[in-house]
Amino acid sequence: MFYQKGFATILILVGIVILVSVAGGAYFFGTTKNSSPKIQNQTVSQASKPVPSSTSSSDETRNWKTYTDPNKIFSFRYPPNFVVR
């Protein structure tokens, strides 16, 4: 045959390593999936907070200046009193 002496031992060791890796991975994913916290029969109440609308955020930045780089790859807005030191 084409097999050299000791080739079967290497094949068996590789098979064992693969088997242990698969079993370890299955154990890891099985335990992390089951360890998520479970809430049963609990009521969580929160104080209602107003959700900011998109118009309020645009009002805050309406007087801001816009910088666009010369290659027009990116741009950003900044307040008029912003100073780089």
Secondary structure, 3 states (H helix, E strand, C coil): CCCCCCHHHHHHHHHHHHHHHHHHHHHHHHHHHHCCCCCCCCCCCCCCCCCCCHHHHHHHCCCCEEEECCCCCCEEEECCCCCCC
